[in-house]
């Protein structure tokens, strides 16, 4: 009797009809109900199971749609004659990796092995690098700028991808504070700085082109250029930043962070910048200057941008609001040579790398009213104090294990293991204990040669920094004992 093979639970989250459908399907698939067998009528089975007839009818109709049953008017449902052949010959479900490979590009397949974006926890914890302190941001002022922007927008007003007001404000700021030489039409506004790198890669790189990047360096740059098919070559650093490699293959593009090298914080002097410009032959090589946190220089006046030294139109200058303001305002901008301005803006539209007009206008007000520069000046003082506090704490509590390198600016510093221990193991222990840091070895473009930690100080108050350093000292106590 079929009803004896079926058990329905009225308390189950799955409804009675779903339970009945599933159990009948399993009985047929297992051969407990043979092909050609007639099932009870919906009325009879409903009575035997003490359920509504609609419940049984739904199950029968669903199984008929799936090919398990043949249902005819005024006849009992019958198990399909070729049920074994139909389902036995079905292609086996491919493994996840095998199913994915034919559908994705080689670049997409490599993403599973890439440790970027960083696999941090969802909540922010000290000493995560690269973050601005959102708690110190003037949110009330920013809210007023957003509201003003929203109120003056008009329905069906023509949308311009790069708002002139923000282009003008940025051009003026960059000229005075970063030494950038450009007209407003050379400034493109993008959703993120990473979008700027994607735009550059899409317009400048042909598959197989050689690209130089700093090693260790910013992993997002290498990711964007590899996605465009570039052959990325990591160029080692000396005390002044990226070295010129005369024996290396001539590059189509050079990526550099001269104001504060990522991650070391080293500042590239003018002589080295001139060397780099000389290596970029006009019409053959582009230089991408990522000035991600150039606003924050503490020990002297900030070095002017590399772009300002360029007289041949070889440098594409990338910046971001995420560091100067907060991580939530991730807008990036790109200053391109005048010869590329029209092409790059058309490419920007085609790729859909378009930033919210509403926020663009709020940003232009925030800058025009002086709030942007005032915020940066205030945060310079705060971040410098936090840098010094972190450096002093590392020296006091971990000086025999780590050698901290104090950068002249930026939002993070590196501390190298004195015994060149495996930094990835230390990072795992620290993250488990509540301190989020980055392994220096994970930022290598070629073979990892550096062992250390990348520590953020900008987003964390001094009491938070102190607590984090004490946790680090406890976690790394084994190293201290081993050395003693």
DOLUM-922677 format. One record per residue (C-alpha): residue in three letters; y negated, x negated, z. Coordinates in steps of 0.001 Angstrom, whole numbers, padded with zeros to 6 digits, always signed. Layout:
// DOLUM-922677
ALAYXZ ...
//
This chain:
// DOLUM-922677
UNK+000000+000000+000000 UNK-003293-001574-001147 UNK-005281-000428+001885 UNK-003046-002503+004151 UNK-004172-005692+002384 UNK-007882-004983+002948 UNK-009892-005410+006148 UNK-013481-004181+006212 UNK-015879-004917+009072 UNK-018774-002514+009516 UNK-020602-005109+011651 UNK-020509-007724+008889 UNK-023881-008645+007330 UNK-022265-008178+003933 UNK-022081-004466+003153 UNK-018814-002577+002824 UNK-019024-002456-000970 UNK-019591-006225-001181 UNK-016694-006912+001207 UNK-014355-004632-000774 UNK-015373-006212-004100 UNK-014766-009713-002767 UNK-011371-008901-001244 UNK-010088-007107-004347 UNK-011239-010020-006514 UNK-009365-012470-004282 UNK-006177-010364-004315 UNK-006212-010162-008115 UNK-007012-013883-008559 UNK-004198-014878-006166 UNK-001662-012676-007982 UNK-001165-010364-005028 UNK-002031-007554-007437 UNK-000254-008221-010726 UNK-001690-007728-014226 UNK-001274-004232-015556 UNK-001003-002786-012056 UNK-002796+000502-011499 UNK-005009+000728-008435 UNK-005501+003886-006340 UNK-008189+006264-007485 UNK-011582+005818-005911 UNK-011096+009042-003928 UNK-007677+007979-002593 UNK-008679+004421-001642 UNK-011869+005687+000027 UNK-009818+008015+002192 UNK-007321+005292+003120 UNK-010088+002854+004080 UNK-012287+005513+005718 UNK-015308+004639+003564 UNK-017407+006626+001132 UNK-016177+007126-002401 UNK-019365+005466-003672 UNK-018345+002263-001897 UNK-015038+002125-003795 UNK-016646+003182-007088 UNK-019197+000354-006797 UNK-016411-002195-006217 UNK-014347-000950-009170 UNK-017348-000964-011524 UNK-018367-004479-010486 UNK-014843-005851-011047 UNK-014667-004096-014407 UNK-017930-005764-015419 UNK-016465-009138-014410 UNK-013316-008566-016486 UNK-010820-008072-013652 UNK-010255-004345-014202 UNK-010063-001916-017082 UNK-011655+001402-016119 UNK-011332+004575-018247 UNK-012600+008060-017521 UNK-010122+010193-015526 UNK-007688+007303-015233 UNK-006883+004973-012380 UNK-008272+001434-012701 UNK-005804-001044-014159 UNK-005770-004845-013666 UNK-006569-006519-016985 UNK-003414-007525-018918 UNK-004549-011062-019714 UNK-006011-011757-016288 UNK-004010-014983-015726 UNK-004782-016428-019161 UNK-008435-015433-018997 UNK-009175-017182-015725 UNK-006599-019973-015844 UNK-008146-021304-019081 UNK-011695-021183-017821 UNK-013326-024572-017875 UNK-013301-026259-014456 UNK-016611-026361-012649 UNK-018045-029817-013341 UNK-019111-032041-010525 UNK-022786-031910-009694 UNK-023578-035349-011126 UNK-021589-034742-014308 UNK-023344-031441-014901 UNK-026756-033020-014477 UNK-026419-036104-016648 UNK-026516-034537-020133 UNK-029560-032439-019255 UNK-031924-035041-017812 UNK-033754-038057-019146 UNK-032681-041555-018088 UNK-035828-041771-015975 UNK-035025-038527-014147 UNK-031490-039730-013433 UNK-032901-042880-011804 UNK-035002-040838-009383 UNK-032037-040275-007069 UNK-032051-044009-006316 UNK-035811-044303-005788 UNK-037251-044344-002264 UNK-040495-042739-003346 UNK-042157-040440-002444 UNK-041513-041648+001072 UNK-038813-039840+003011 UNK-040929-039220+006092 UNK-040589-036398+008578 UNK-042500-033187+007878 UNK-044762-033684+010912 UNK-047131-036621+011103 UNK-046142-039236+013671 UNK-047628-042613+014544 UNK-047824-045081+012873 UNK-047354-043565+009433 UNK-049376-045680+006974 UNK-051850-044493+004380 UNK-053241-041490+006244 UNK-056814-040613+007095 UNK-057510-038893+010416 UNK-057983-035226+009566 UNK-059002-034519+013172 UNK-062228-036452+012666 UNK-063126-034690+009414 UNK-066135-032287+009472 UNK-064098-029175+008682 UNK-066925-026728+009412 UNK-069232-028421+006930 UNK-066463-028559+004337 UNK-065744-024856+004880 UNK-069384-024035+004185 UNK-069241-026030+000943 UNK-066098-024154-000106 UNK-067647-020779+000692 UNK-070829-021614-001189 UNK-068791-022677-004202 UNK-066744-019482-004135 UNK-069787-017226-003874 UNK-071613-018698-006829 UNK-068621-018512-009199 UNK-068852-015630-011652 UNK-066034-013728-013308 UNK-065351-014931-016879 UNK-067701-017889-016466 UNK-066685-020635-018858 UNK-064323-023063-017144 UNK-065017-026756-017674 UNK-062155-029107-016817 UNK-064438-031823-015400 UNK-067455-030260-013688 UNK-070666-032040-014579 UNK-072061-031771-011045 UNK-069125-033694-009563 UNK-069110-036205-012407 UNK-072784-036928-011734 UNK-072253-037192-007961 UNK-069281-039530-008349 UNK-070984-041715-010931 UNK-073969-042194-008644 UNK-071834-042923-005587 UNK-069560-045384-007372 UNK-072471-047248-008934 UNK-074288-047769-005635 UNK-071325-048265-003291 UNK-068567-049743-005463 UNK-070469-051476-008274 UNK-068835-049328-010977 UNK-070718-049233-014307 UNK-070195-045982-016221 UNK-071763-042824-017566 UNK-070828-039452-016086 UNK-068836-038560-019229 UNK-066457-041445-018456 UNK-065423-039836-015134 UNK-062350-037574-015169 UNK-061432-035421-012156 UNK-057705-035041-011510 UNK-055492-033241-008966 UNK-054333-036561-007433 UNK-054633-040294-007969 UNK-050985-040250-009035 UNK-051969-037794-011782 UNK-054476-040399-012977 UNK-051664-042958-013272 UNK-049531-040420-015123 UNK-052391-039789-017561 UNK-052863-043516-018147 UNK-049141-044028-018697 UNK-048951-041147-021168 UNK-051874-042376-023248 UNK-051559-046164-023071 UNK-047858-047002-022928 UNK-045314-047092-025751 UNK-041656-047331-024637 UNK-040748-050987-024277 UNK-044290-052170-023442 UNK-044534-054802-020709 UNK-046476-053776-017595 UNK-047431-056129-014744 UNK-047615-054726-011229 UNK-048145-056438-007892 UNK-044977-057377-005996 UNK-044807-056080-003325 UNK-046971-053231-004463 UNK-047614-049523-004708 UNK-044328-047833-005749 UNK-046039-044828-007329 UNK-047545-047031-010037 UNK-044212-048501-011093 UNK-042722-044983-011075 UNK-045413-043629-013415 UNK-045148-046534-015849 UNK-041346-046525-015924 UNK-041450-042804-016650 UNK-043359-043637-019825 UNK-040681-046163-020835 UNK-042472-049347-019760 UNK-040707-052562-018844 UNK-042240-053123-015392 UNK-042510-056733-014200 UNK-043382-057494-010588 UNK-045938-060319-010246 UNK-045822-062228-006979 UNK-048826-062634-004688 UNK-050510-065597-003107 UNK-053221-065536-000439 UNK-055701-064132-002996 UNK-053515-061379-004411 UNK-051878-061072-007823 UNK-051327-064377-009601 UNK-051735-064864-013328 UNK-048323-065467-014904 UNK-048835-067516-018077 UNK-045098-067812-018709 UNK-044469-064078-018413 UNK-044343-061716-021361 UNK-047840-060607-022428 UNK-048515-057206-020842 UNK-049836-054031-022406 UNK-051129-053026-018988 UNK-051843-054740-015650 UNK-051912-052680-012437 UNK-053765-054149-009473 UNK-055358-053181-006140 UNK-057963-055950-005778 UNK-060169-054441-003053 UNK-057294-054190-000548 UNK-053982-055208-002047 UNK-051305-052649-001283 UNK-049612-053315+001111 UNK-050955-056698+002341 UNK-054645-055759+002460 UNK-055669-059052+000816 UNK-058987-059072-001029 UNK-059053-060628-004487 UNK-062015-063039-004801 UNK-064332-063081-007783 UNK-062730-066200-009296 UNK-059294-064569-009352 UNK-060787-061348-010765 UNK-062324-063337-013586 UNK-058935-064920-014268 UNK-057327-061494-014435 UNK-059972-060237-016857 UNK-059429-063296-019001 UNK-055704-062506-019142 UNK-056454-059070-020572 UNK-057336-059642-024200 UNK-059645-056855-025445 UNK-057820-054398-027642 UNK-054407-055586-026454 UNK-054240-055249-022662 UNK-055584-052661-020235 UNK-056201-053280-016544 UNK-055736-050401-014096 UNK-057741-050957-010914 UNK-056571-048719-008058 UNK-059371-048642-005479 UNK-057493-046289-003161 UNK-059325-047160+000094 UNK-062125-049463-001001 UNK-064633-047497+001116 UNK-063210-048988+004304 UNK-064194-052635+004657 UNK-064921-053910+008174 UNK-065636-057616+008391 UNK-068246-058014+005631 UNK-069769-056099+002785 UNK-067075-054645+000483 UNK-066324-056568-002687 UNK-067650-054748-005788 UNK-065057-053183-008039 UNK-063345-055242-010713 UNK-064501-052615-013208 UNK-068108-053690-012655 UNK-067307-057218-013850 UNK-065733-056014-017084 UNK-067963-056290-020144 UNK-065281-055554-022751 UNK-064120-052070-021713 UNK-060672-053173-020512 UNK-060573-051644-017005 UNK-059531-048113-016016 UNK-060707-047417-012465 UNK-058711-045058-010209 UNK-059949-043584-006929 UNK-059029-040802-004531 UNK-060575-038473-001971 UNK-057310-038379+000029 UNK-058161-041574+001935 UNK-061919-041119+002258 UNK-061620-037479+003414 UNK-058190-036041+004315 UNK-054716-035959+002816 UNK-055187-032233+002125 UNK-058003-032992-000323 UNK-055883-035002-002703 UNK-058262-035041-005646 UNK-058268-038236-007647 UNK-060664-039520-010273 UNK-060450-041878-013188 UNK-063277-043858-014767 UNK-062302-044805-018291 UNK-063924-047079-020886 UNK-066374-045164-023055 UNK-064194-045694-026147 UNK-061366-043783-024447 UNK-063339-040978-022786 UNK-062808-038261-025406 UNK-059145-039082-026020 UNK-058336-039207-022315 UNK-060021-035885-021624 UNK-058095-034211-024446 UNK-054871-035726-023074 UNK-055816-034501-019608 UNK-055992-030940-020934 UNK-052741-031197-022886 UNK-050864-032513-019845 UNK-052327-029837-017576 UNK-053747-032405-015135 UNK-056608-030109-014203 UNK-058226-029978-010784 UNK-059490-026755-009181 UNK-063027-026022-010381 UNK-063730-024251-007098 UNK-062994-027409-005084 UNK-064766-029633-007610 UNK-067986-027748-006988 UNK-067488-027875-003215 UNK-066980-031626-003439 UNK-070133-032072-005485 UNK-072110-030191-002787 UNK-070436-032217-000017 UNK-071518-035429-001736 UNK-074971-034272-002839 UNK-075845-033139+000708 UNK-074954-036581+002109 UNK-071896-035486+004103 UNK-069444-037664+002188 UNK-071281-040934+002777 UNK-072030-040018+006406 UNK-068349-039344+007031 UNK-067303-042657+005488 UNK-069842-044617+007568 UNK-068609-042959+010756 UNK-064940-043514+009940 UNK-065546-047190+009152 UNK-066528-047745+012793 UNK-063583-045724+014100 UNK-060984-047275+011836 UNK-062164-050814+012586 UNK-061722-050185+016300 UNK-058234-048778+015728 UNK-057257-051741+013550 UNK-058286-054144+016274 UNK-056490-052099+018941 UNK-053235-052115+016973 UNK-053462-055833+016239 UNK-054102-056639+019901 UNK-051214-054428+021028 UNK-048803-056056+018616 UNK-049833-059512+019789 UNK-049523-058565+023461 UNK-046208-056696+023327 UNK-044452-058051+020240 UNK-046062-061378+019465 UNK-042775-063238+019744 UNK-041079-060857+017281 UNK-043805-059890+014810 UNK-046726-061748+013248 UNK-049483-059233+012495 UNK-051772-059897+009537 UNK-055205-058442+010174 UNK-056727-057122+006933 UNK-060495-057174+006380 UNK-060372-053483+005532 UNK-058155-050573+004630 UNK-056099-048176+006713 UNK-052918-050115+007448 UNK-051642-053580+008214 UNK-048402-055474+007864 UNK-046489-057305+010585 UNK-043835-059774+009448 UNK-040674-060540+011388 UNK-040776-064120+012590 UNK-037009-064472+012081 UNK-036971-062626+008709 UNK-034696-059967+010159 UNK-033621-056964+008102 UNK-036666-054713+008273 UNK-034821-051601+007058 UNK-032620-051609+010191 UNK-035668-051894+012437 UNK-037413-049067+010582 UNK-034416-046757+011099 UNK-034475-047410+014854 UNK-038224-046947+015102 UNK-038231-043702+013130 UNK-035432-042345+015330 UNK-037567-043210+018368 UNK-040615-041387+016994 UNK-042616-044194+015341 UNK-042887-043894+011559 UNK-043354-047173+009760 UNK-042427-048518+006352 UNK-040169-051456+005529 UNK-042061-054112+003607 UNK-038923-054909+001631 UNK-038882-051339+000252 UNK-042140-052028-001600 UNK-040653-054803-003721 UNK-040751-054322-007485 UNK-038230-057069-008196 UNK-035857-058599-005637 UNK-037093-058042-002024 UNK-038451-061297-000594 UNK-040552-060024+002306 UNK-039369-058710+005678 UNK-041811-056816+007822 UNK-043339-053497+008739 UNK-046220-051554+007201 UNK-048117-049866+010025 UNK-050894-047293+009699 UNK-053781-047275+012155 UNK-056428-045023+010589 UNK-054958-041635+011493 UNK-054058-042496+015078 UNK-056232-042611+018180 UNK-056078-045628+020432 UNK-053931-043951+023092 UNK-051464-042917+020351 UNK-051426-046430+018947 UNK-050787-047885+022391 UNK-047893-045511+023058 UNK-046372-046289+019662 UNK-046577-050045+020253 UNK-044801-049654+023602 UNK-042013-047698+021874 UNK-041772-050453+019273 UNK-041500-053055+022023 UNK-038608-051140+023616 UNK-036823-050667+020274 UNK-037168-054299+019300 UNK-036361-055658+022759 UNK-032965-056821+021493 UNK-034679-059183+019096 UNK-036814-060571+021927 UNK-033779-061118+024108 UNK-031877-062767+021268 UNK-034745-065164+020673 UNK-035017-065971+024372 
//
